[in-house]
Amino acid sequence: MFKPDATLTADNASTTLAAGLQAIAGGQSSIDLSGVATVDSSAVATLLAWQRAAQKKGLALQFGVLPANLQSLVDLYGAASLLGAPTSASDRHH
């Protein structure tokens, strides 16, 4: 299972994106984001790119439980449904 470093920001997004794409190309359908502690909007873009790559390969990509700061960004950008992730709002109401 691919597990990115603790930081996923504009500083390392292209490297992290490439590593994740390589893992997906190799057939991996799960990415462990539990160790990601520092994020910016580049993290959301990276997750979306991984999701598109997995869909093209016919894989259902799973991210597991997103760290709270990443979940907040996903919610802010309205990307939860695109990532197959729950939204914080839906978690509170259900």
C-alpha positions as CSV (number, residue, x, y, z in Angstrom):
1,M,0.0,0.0,0.0
2,F,1.3,3.4,-0.9
3,K,1.8,5.8,2.0
4,P,2.9,9.4,1.3
5,D,5.2,11.3,3.5
6,A,3.9,13.4,6.4
7,T,3.9,16.6,4.3
8,L,1.8,17.0,1.1
9,T,2.1,20.6,0.0
10,A,3.1,22.5,-3.2
11,D,6.7,21.9,-2.2
12,N,6.5,18.1,-2.8
13,A,3.2,17.6,-4.6
14,S,4.6,16.7,-8.0
15,T,7.0,14.1,-6.5
16,T,4.2,12.6,-4.3
17,L,1.8,12.6,-7.2
18,A,4.3,10.7,-9.4
19,A,4.9,8.1,-6.7
20,G,1.2,7.6,-6.1
21,L,0.6,7.3,-9.9
22,Q,3.3,4.7,-10.1
23,A,1.7,2.7,-7.3
24,I,-1.7,2.9,-9.0
25,A,-0.1,1.8,-12.3
26,G,1.2,-1.2,-10.4
27,G,-2.3,-2.1,-9.4
28,Q,-2.5,-0.7,-5.9
29,S,-6.0,0.5,-5.0
30,S,-5.4,1.8,-1.6
31,I,-3.5,4.8,-0.4
32,D,-2.8,5.2,3.4
33,L,-3.0,8.9,4.2
34,S,-3.0,8.4,8.0
35,G,0.6,9.8,8.4
36,V,-0.1,13.0,6.4
37,A,0.1,15.8,8.9
38,T,0.8,19.0,6.8
39,V,-1.3,19.8,3.8
40,D,-2.4,22.6,1.5
41,S,-4.6,22.8,-1.5
42,S,-2.1,20.8,-3.5
43,A,-3.0,17.7,-1.5
44,V,-6.6,17.8,-2.7
45,A,-5.4,18.2,-6.3
46,T,-3.1,15.3,-5.8
47,L,-5.9,13.0,-4.5
48,L,-8.1,14.0,-7.4
49,A,-5.4,13.1,-9.9
50,W,-4.8,9.8,-8.2
51,Q,-8.6,9.1,-8.3
52,R,-8.7,9.9,-12.1
53,A,-5.8,7.6,-12.8
54,A,-7.3,4.8,-10.8
55,Q,-10.7,5.2,-12.6
56,K,-8.9,5.1,-16.0
57,K,-7.3,1.8,-14.9
58,G,-10.7,0.5,-13.6
59,L,-9.7,0.6,-10.0
60,A,-11.8,1.8,-7.1
61,L,-9.3,3.8,-5.1
62,Q,-9.6,3.9,-1.4
63,F,-8.1,6.5,0.9
64,G,-9.3,5.3,4.2
65,V,-10.0,7.9,6.9
66,L,-8.6,11.3,5.9
67,P,-6.6,13.3,8.5
68,A,-8.8,16.1,9.9
69,N,-6.9,18.9,8.2
70,L,-7.1,17.2,4.8
71,Q,-10.8,16.4,5.4
72,S,-11.4,20.1,6.0
73,L,-9.8,21.0,2.7
74,V,-11.7,18.3,0.9
75,D,-15.0,19.7,2.4
76,L,-14.0,23.3,1.6
77,Y,-13.5,22.4,-2.1
78,G,-16.6,20.2,-2.3
79,A,-14.5,17.3,-3.5
80,A,-15.7,14.6,-1.1
81,S,-18.0,13.0,-3.6
82,L,-15.3,13.0,-6.2
83,L,-12.9,11.2,-3.9
84,G,-15.5,8.7,-2.5
85,A,-14.9,10.2,0.9
86,P,-17.5,11.2,3.5
87,T,-18.0,14.9,4.2
88,S,-17.7,16.2,7.7
89,A,-21.2,17.5,7.5
90,S,-22.7,14.2,6.5
91,D,-20.7,12.6,9.4
92,R,-22.4,15.0,11.9
93,H,-25.9,14.4,10.6
94,H,-25.8,10.6,10.2
